Amino acid sequence: MQSGETPLEETIVQDVFVKKRNKTKWFIYKILFITLGAILMGVGLELFLVNNRILDGGIVGISIIISQLTPAPLGVLTFVLNIPFFIIGYRKIGKSFALFTLYGIAVMSAVTLVLHDLEPVTDDLLLATVFGGVTLGLGVGIVIRNGGALDGTEIVSIIINGKTPFSTGQIIMAINIVIFLVAGLVFNWDRAMYSLITYFLAYKVIDIVISGLDESKSAFIISHHYEKIGAEIIDQLGKGVTYIDATGGYSGDIKKVVFVIISRFEEPKLISILDDIDPGAFLAVGNNMSEVRGGKMMNKKTPHL
């Protein structure tokens, strides 16, 4: 302890130091993964898609079209065209999101400039479409999961989403359909169709990266054998269950609802349990729970009361 410093003051200083250290670790972690995601997208664009005249969607897709029609490098176009959307994101969404987005776009643009003169990994359009789409999806998914974005249309869709009845995905899809139609007119329609396949693959990979392979699902089960079903779920899946009192809207009968959180891989096992105990049980499974925290998951070896 420094001279004249009370124990309380020393504790406060230590807490501030720990918070700053944790914030620094968090920032470094985010930057590393955003860098990785941006590099992957740059590789997917230059080594698979661009030289085969296959597009991505959004501002990147527009940049590819312009780069094919003018001498302007793709990396420069991507960065410049995204600047207005970065400014919008900074004002409407938040400082951290905007700065991570600007950094990610800058890294991606630099990678495309470095790789621009290299030959594509393959000239086979189907292989380029598949591997390009998967690589893009991994890159974009990693960046989004760590608080940034790599395309201005993602920012616009987030902002518009709150002001229209359309979802973010629907808005992005509408924008990209227009881009792919333009691509069909500028290049040819087979390239536009390959581009659509690339976009679909990238979209699915982004979903997997953001949600995770073990994404959680909520399951609601209504059965007269709720206690036996609950016990089997605890025993076979190692999951905690909750019994909820419910009233039938038509019959007015009091029912018990079994509520449990499962992963996508555990859903078939849950259905098997219901088939064995009560094939007529009502089951409703909700997909894409973005986050589950709190509570305790039972371990199969842990005895339950």
N, C-alpha and C positions, 0 to 999 in steps of 0.2 A: 504494500500500500504506500502511495506517495505521502509525503509529509503534509498534514493538514487535510487529508482526504478521509471522510467518514466511510464506514462500511456500506452505508446506503449509496453514497456517491460512487464507490468502487463497483458495486453491483450494477448500477445504472450504466456505467462506462463499459463494463463487460457485456451487458445485454446489447448495447449499441454495436459493439465490436462483432458479436456473434451474428446479429442481424445483417450487418454490412458484409460479413464473410459469406453468409448463406445467400445473400442477394447476388454477390459476385459469382458464386458457384452456379446459381440458377442462370445468370446471364451467359456465362461461358458455355454451359450445357446447351442452352437454346441456340447460341451462335454456331456451335459445332454441328448440330443437327440440321439447322437451316442451311449451312454451307454444304453439307452432304446432299441434302435434297435438291439444292440449286444445281450442284454439279451433275447429279443424275439426270435432271431435266435437260441440261445443256448437252450431255452425252446422247440422250435419247433423240433430241432434235437433230444434231449434226451428224451423228454416226448411223442413224437409222432412217429418219424421216425426210429431212429437207432435200438432200440430193436425190431422193427418190420421188420428190414432188408429192409427198404425203403431208397433210396438214394436221396440226393440233387445232384446238378451238380458241376462241377468245382473241385477245390482243396479239398473242403469239401467232395465231393463225393468220391474222391480218398482216402481221409483220412478214411472215413467210411469203404471202402472196406478193407484197410490195417488193421484197428482196429478189423475187424471181423475175419481176418486171423492170427493176431498176438496178443500178450498180450499188445501191446502199447495202451495207452489211447487215445481216440479220440481228447481230448483237446490238448494234447501234440503234436500229429501228425499235427493237423490243424495249430497250431502256427508255428511249425518248417518248415513245407512244404511251408508256405506262406512267410517266411523270404526272400528268393531270389526275390520274386515278389515285396516285400516291397522295397528292395534295388533298383530294376529297376524303381519302381514308384517314388522313391525319386530323382533319377537322371533324369528321362525323363518327369515326370509330374509336380512335385513341392513339396516343403517342407511341406506345410500345408496338402495337400492331403495325402502324405506318412505318416505323423505323426498321422493324424486322422485315417487312415487305420490301422496302427500298434496298436493304442489304441483300436479300435473296435475289431480287431482280438484277442487281448489279453483278453478283457472282455468276448468275446464269448467263447474263449477257457477255461477261468476260470469257466464260467457258466456250460459248458459241463462237466468239471471235478467234480464240486459240485453235479450235478444232475445225474451223471453217474450210480450210484447204485440204483436209484429210479425206480420203475416199471412204464411202460408207462401208460398214461392216459386211453388208450383203446387198446384192442387187435384186434378190428375190422379193417381190412386193409383199407377199404374204408374210414371210419371215420378218421383213422390215416393219410391217404393220403390227404384228404380234409383239415383237421384242421392243419396238419403239413405244407402243402403248403401255406395256408393263413398266418400262423404265420411267416413262413420264409419270405414270400413276404413283410409283414409289416415291419419286422426287417430290411431286406436288403434295402427296399425302403426308410425307415427313415434315414438310414446311408448314402445312396447315395445322398439323398436330402440335407444332411447337410455336404457334401464335403468329404466323405470317401468311403471306400469299405470294404467288408468282405471276398473277395475271390480273389486270385491271377489272375484267368483267366479274371476277369473284367479289371485288369490293363493291361494284355497282349493284350486283344482285343482292348483297347483304343489306345495302341501304334501301333499295327499292322494295325488298321483301316486306318490310314493315309498313309500306304504304299501298300495297296492292294485295289482291286475294291470291296471288301466285306465290309458290314456294321458291326458294333460292335455286333449287335444281331445275324447276320449270323455266325460270328466267334465263339461266345459263344455257339450257337446251335451245330455247327460242333464238338467242343470239347466235349460237353455233350453227343452227340450221341455216340461217341467212349466210353465214360465212362459208359453209360447205356448198351452198347453191352458187355463190360467187366463184368458189374454187372450180366447180363443174363447168362454169362458163369460161373461166380464164384458162384452165388446163384442159382436162377432159373428165367425163363423168365417172370413169373407173377410178380415177384418183380421188374424186369426191367420195365415192363409196368406200374406198380403202380408208380414207380419212375418218369417215363415220365409224368404221370398225375400230380404228385407233382410239377415237374418243370414247367409245363404249368400254373398251378394255381398260383405258386409263381411269375412267369413272369408277369401275368396279374395284380396281386395285386401290384407288384412293379411299373408297369405302372400307376396304379391309384394313388398310394401314391406320385409318383414323379410329375405326371401331375395334380393331383387333380381331384375331381369329377366334378368341374366346369371348366375344362380345356377350353381354348379359341379356337375358330375356326374362320377362315377368310372366308367370304362369298362374292362372286362376282356375281352380277345380271345384266343381260342385258335385257332391255325392253323399248318399246316406252312409257310405263307408269311409267317411273323411278321416276318422282316427286311424284306421288301418292303412289308408293311403299315406297319411302323414308319417306314420311310423316306418313304412317301407321307403319313403323318400329319404328320411333321415338315415336309415340303415344302408340303403343301396347307393344313394348319391352323396351321402355325407353332407346334406344341406339342412339348414334350419328352416322350419316351416312356421307359418302364422295362421291361426284359425280366426276367421272374421265372421261376425254375425251379420246375416243379410235377410231381407224380407222379399219374397217373390212378389213382383208387381201385379201379376194376374191372380195368383192363388192366395196371396197374403200369408203363405206359410213361412215360418222361420227356418232358414237354412244356414248351414255352415259352409263357408268358402275356405278352401285351402290355398294359401298364397305362398309362392316360393320363387326365388331367383335362381335361374339355371343358365348354363352356357349353351351355345348352339349345338355342341357335341353331346350334351346331356338330354336334349329333347327326345331323341328316339327311345332312350332308356325310360324316361318319364312316361311316354306313351305305352311302353311295354308293361310298366307297373300298373297303369290304369286298365289295360286289356286283361291283365291277370286278375285284378280285384273287382273292377266294375266297368265292363266294356261300354255301358251306357252313360258313364259319367260325363258331365259337361266340362270341356277343357277350352280355355282361351289363352293363347300365347301372344304376348306383345313383343315385337321385334325392336332391335336397335335402341336399347337403353344405353345412352351415351355415357352415363357414369353411375356407379353404385358404390356407396361408401357407408361406413358405420355398420353396426351390428356384428355378429360373430357367425362365421360359417362353421358348422359342425365338422369335425374330423371323423372319418369312419371308425376310428379306433376309440373315439371318445364316447363313453357311456352317456346315454340320455335318460332323463327321468320320464 
